[in-house]
Amino acid sequence: MIYQKLLDFPADFLWGASTSAYQVEGGWNADGKSPSIIDRYEHPAGYADFTVASDHYHRFEEDIALFAQMGLKAYRFSIAWTRILPEGTGKVNPTGVEHYRAVIRACRAHGIEPVVTMYHFDLPWRLEEQGGWANRATIDAFEAYARVLFTEFGAEVKYWLTINEQNTMILHPGAIGLPKGGVLPSRKTLYQMNHHLMLAQARVMKLCHTMCPDAKIGPALNLTAMYPETCRPEDAIAAHNWEVLRCWNFADVPVFGWYHPLAVRYLEDRGLMPEVQPGDRETLAGANPDFIAMNYYSTATIAASH
């Protein structure tokens, strides 16, 4: 509708900005950090890599002070799994823990609400060597990593994001690069990885509600509004189908506990339905996210294939 009178934003509205660890931190091998899959990616000649980036790892205090000068009320950043658990599992790196504790406290000191993303594309390379998200053991590894985060930072962080843009990782796996000589997974493998990510996310949301009952947690998806190219029924159907497969199916699983019916039909029709083990449906049904976060960049116009 067209409003006759605009309402004021509430005083506690969280205007903010966001980053991800690998895109801004640099310090790719500093203080016990191990390589992530991002660190192994091959960069074209003449292009910058992520070894230094904005050097936020070393300059976060002045960066956050600048955020405060800009008037930011929230700062969404991601924690690098490889700084907390360099082997992906097992021994905790205390230097990594103290670094992020300092980031959180710097935010608080400047009146900025920390909003923490737990996983933003940067799987530990140690886990990738063991099969990555195609291996169900990575579900356990992510839950163990989350337990460390909730233990160390749960008293100081109110807002958690589980996984950033899972739909981007599955539908556009080449968008974030490949290691030298790397090969993209098959679509069948990608949808199995997606299932494991969904299970890991559900377990971590349940864990958060147990360990940090006053916190709020949910996924962050890349959502796009789809418009049919014309009023032809074929284009309208194509736009609806792609909106479900690209966007809403990735929200339906955490919210409703199972895949969107159209997505199930699509995956079964093409032999892409993931293997579902006993107990998986119960795990997915127990997610109960507090919100769905949305990264919104653009719209898209869709036409039926010709």
C-alpha positions in Angstrom: 0.0 0.0 0.0 1.0 3.7 -0.3 1.1 5.1 3.2 -0.2 8.5 4.1 2.1 8.7 7.0 5.4 7.0 7.5 6.2 5.6 11.0 9.5 6.1 12.7 11.8 3.2 13.1 12.1 2.0 16.7 15.0 3.3 18.6 16.5 -0.1 19.0 16.3 -1.1 15.3 19.6 -2.7 14.4 21.0 -0.8 11.5 24.3 -2.5 10.7 26.8 -3.9 8.2 28.3 -7.4 7.7 31.5 -9.1 6.7 32.8 -12.7 6.5 36.0 -13.9 8.0 37.8 -15.0 4.9 36.8 -11.9 2.9 38.2 -9.3 5.4 40.4 -10.9 8.1 43.6 -11.8 6.3 46.0 -13.4 8.7 45.3 -16.7 6.9 47.9 -18.7 8.8 48.3 -16.5 12.0 48.2 -17.7 15.6 47.4 -21.3 14.9 44.9 -21.0 12.2 44.9 -23.9 9.7 43.9 -23.7 6.0 40.3 -23.7 5.0 38.9 -24.7 1.6 39.0 -21.0 0.7 42.8 -20.9 1.4 43.3 -23.7 -1.0 41.4 -22.1 -3.9 43.3 -21.2 -7.0 43.1 -17.5 -7.9 43.7 -16.3 -11.5 46.9 -14.5 -12.2 46.7 -10.9 -11.4 43.8 -11.2 -9.0 44.0 -10.6 -5.2 43.6 -13.6 -2.9 42.5 -13.6 0.8 45.8 -13.9 2.5 45.7 -10.2 3.6 42.3 -8.9 2.5 41.4 -5.9 4.7 43.7 -7.1 7.5 40.7 -7.0 9.8 42.3 -9.7 12.0 44.9 -7.2 13.1 42.9 -4.0 12.7 39.5 -5.0 14.1 39.7 -2.5 17.0 40.1 0.6 14.7 37.6 -0.9 12.2 35.0 -1.3 14.9 35.7 2.2 16.2 35.0 3.5 12.6 31.8 1.5 12.6 30.7 3.4 15.7 31.5 6.7 14.1 29.3 5.7 11.2 26.5 5.1 13.6 26.2 1.3 13.1 24.1 -0.4 15.8 25.0 -4.0 14.7 28.0 -5.8 13.2 27.5 -9.2 11.6 30.7 -11.1 11.2 31.7 -14.7 10.8 33.9 -16.8 13.0 36.6 -18.8 11.1 36.1 -22.4 12.1 39.8 -22.9 11.4 40.8 -20.4 14.1 38.8 -22.2 16.8 39.4 -25.8 15.8 42.4 -25.9 13.5 42.0 -29.7 12.8 38.2 -29.2 12.3 37.6 -31.2 15.5 39.4 -31.9 18.7 41.8 -29.5 20.4 40.6 -25.9 20.8 42.9 -23.1 19.8 42.8 -20.6 22.8 44.3 -17.8 20.7 41.5 -18.0 18.2 38.9 -18.0 21.0 40.5 -14.9 22.6 40.6 -13.1 19.3 36.9 -13.4 18.8 36.2 -12.6 22.4 38.1 -9.4 21.8 36.0 -8.6 18.7 32.8 -9.2 20.6 33.8 -7.0 23.5 35.0 -4.3 21.2 31.6 -4.2 19.6 30.0 -4.0 23.1 32.3 -1.2 24.1 31.1 0.9 21.2 27.4 0.1 21.7 27.3 -2.3 18.7 25.4 -5.5 18.8 27.5 -8.5 17.6 25.6 -10.8 15.2 27.7 -13.9 14.7 27.7 -16.2 11.6 29.0 -19.6 12.5 29.9 -20.9 9.0 30.5 -18.7 5.9 31.8 -21.1 3.2 35.2 -21.7 4.9 35.2 -25.4 5.8 38.5 -26.6 7.4 40.7 -28.2 4.8 41.3 -31.1 7.2 37.6 -32.0 7.0 37.5 -31.5 3.2 40.2 -34.1 2.9 37.9 -36.5 4.7 35.0 -35.9 2.3 33.8 -32.5 3.5 30.0 -32.1 3.6 29.6 -35.3 1.6 30.7 -37.1 4.8 28.1 -37.4 7.6 31.0 -37.1 10.1 31.1 -33.4 9.2 27.6 -33.1 10.8 29.2 -34.2 14.1 32.2 -31.9 13.6 29.9 -28.9 13.1 27.9 -29.6 16.2 31.1 -29.9 18.2 32.4 -26.6 16.8 29.1 -25.0 17.7 29.3 -26.3 21.2 32.6 -24.5 21.6 31.2 -21.3 20.3 28.1 -21.4 22.6 30.3 -22.3 25.6 32.8 -19.5 25.0 30.6 -16.8 23.6 27.0 -17.7 24.6 26.9 -15.2 27.4 27.9 -12.3 25.2 26.1 -13.1 21.9 22.4 -12.8 21.5 22.1 -13.4 17.7 23.5 -16.3 15.8 23.4 -17.3 12.2 24.1 -20.9 11.5 25.1 -21.2 7.8 25.5 -18.4 5.3 23.8 -18.9 1.9 23.6 -22.7 1.9 21.6 -22.4 -1.4 24.5 -20.6 -3.0 26.9 -23.3 -2.0 24.7 -26.1 -3.4 23.3 -24.4 -6.5 26.4 -22.4 -7.5 29.3 -24.5 -6.1 31.8 -23.0 -8.5 31.0 -19.4 -7.4 33.5 -19.6 -4.5 36.2 -21.3 -6.5 38.0 -24.6 -6.5 41.5 -25.8 -5.4 44.0 -26.4 -8.1 43.0 -29.4 -10.1 39.6 -29.5 -8.3 36.5 -30.9 -9.8 32.9 -29.8 -9.0 30.8 -32.4 -7.2 28.0 -34.1 -9.1 24.5 -32.8 -8.6 23.7 -36.0 -6.8 26.6 -35.4 -4.4 25.6 -31.7 -4.0 22.1 -32.6 -2.8 23.5 -35.2 -0.4 25.8 -32.4 0.9 22.8 -30.2 1.2 21.0 -32.8 3.3 24.0 -33.1 5.7 24.1 -29.3 6.0 20.4 -29.3 6.9 21.0 -31.9 9.5 24.0 -30.1 11.0 22.1 -26.9 11.1 19.1 -28.5 12.8 21.2 -30.0 15.5 23.1 -26.8 16.1 19.8 -24.8 16.4 18.5 -27.3 19.0 21.8 -27.1 20.8 21.7 -23.3 20.9 18.2 -23.4 22.4 19.5 -25.7 25.1 22.8 -24.0 25.9 21.8 -20.4 25.3 18.0 -20.2 25.9 17.9 -16.4 25.7 19.7 -16.3 22.3 18.1 -16.3 18.9 19.4 -18.4 16.0 18.5 -19.0 12.4 19.9 -19.6 8.9 21.0 -16.9 6.4 19.8 -17.5 2.9 20.3 -15.8 -0.4 16.8 -15.0 -1.5 15.6 -13.5 -4.8 12.2 -12.5 -6.1 11.5 -14.3 -9.4 9.3 -12.7 -12.0 8.0 -14.4 -15.2 9.4 -12.9 -18.4 6.0 -12.8 -20.0 2.4 -13.6 -19.0 2.7 -17.0 -20.8 1.7 -19.8 -18.4 4.9 -21.6 -19.2 7.0 -18.6 -17.9 4.8 -18.2 -14.8 5.3 -21.9 -14.0 9.1 -21.7 -14.6 9.4 -18.6 -12.3 7.5 -20.4 -9.6 9.5 -23.6 -9.9 12.8 -21.8 -9.8 11.7 -19.6 -6.8 10.9 -22.8 -4.9 14.0 -24.7 -5.9 16.4 -21.8 -5.4 14.8 -20.1 -2.4 11.9 -21.5 -0.5 13.0 -25.1 -0.3 16.0 -24.0 1.7 13.8 -22.2 4.1 11.1 -24.9 4.3 13.4 -27.5 5.6 14.5 -25.6 8.8 11.0 -24.1 9.3 8.7 -27.1 8.5 11.2 -30.0 9.0 11.1 -31.4 5.4 11.6 -30.5 1.8 9.1 -28.6 -0.2 6.8 -31.0 -2.1 7.8 -29.5 -5.5 11.5 -30.0 -4.6 10.9 -33.6 -3.6 9.2 -34.3 -6.9 12.0 -32.5 -8.8 14.7 -34.5 -7.0 13.0 -37.8 -7.3 12.2 -37.3 -11.0 15.9 -36.7 -11.7 17.4 -39.3 -9.4 18.9 -36.6 -7.1 17.0 -37.2 -3.9 19.5 -37.6 -1.1 19.9 -40.7 1.0 17.8 -40.2 4.2 18.8 -42.3 7.2 16.6 -43.3 10.1 16.2 -40.4 12.5 16.9 -37.7 9.9 13.4 -36.5 9.7 13.1 -36.3 13.4 16.3 -34.3 13.5 15.1 -31.8 10.9 11.7 -31.4 12.6 13.5 -30.3 15.8 15.3 -27.3 14.3 12.8 -24.6 15.4 14.7 -21.5 14.0 13.9 -18.2 15.7 14.1 -16.3 12.4 15.1 -16.7 8.7 17.7 -14.1 7.7 17.8 -12.9 4.1 20.7 -11.7 2.0 18.9 -9.9 -0.8 20.8 -8.6 -3.8 18.5 -8.6 -6.8 15.4 -9.8 -8.6 15.4 -12.2 -11.5 13.3 -12.7 -14.7 12.6 -16.3 -15.6 11.4 -17.8 -18.9 10.6 -21.4 -19.7 13.3 -23.3 -21.5 12.8 -23.3 -25.3 
